[in-house]
């Protein structure tokens, strides 16, 4: 079942609040099924594991995708 953009945006706000102060960036990710997920970019695999533990696979029924991207934030 795909998640609509408004529901994903609400979940994104919750994720951003929960991760405030951590070295992450939070956005939306377009899924192959046409729905949306919350995407969390992190700098390293240890941070990714911590985020996965904190958030789980879903927030409010919206999938969470964690991606290791290296440096996070303004460049």
Order of alpha helices (4+ residues) and beta strands (2+ residues): alpha-beta-beta-alpha-beta-beta
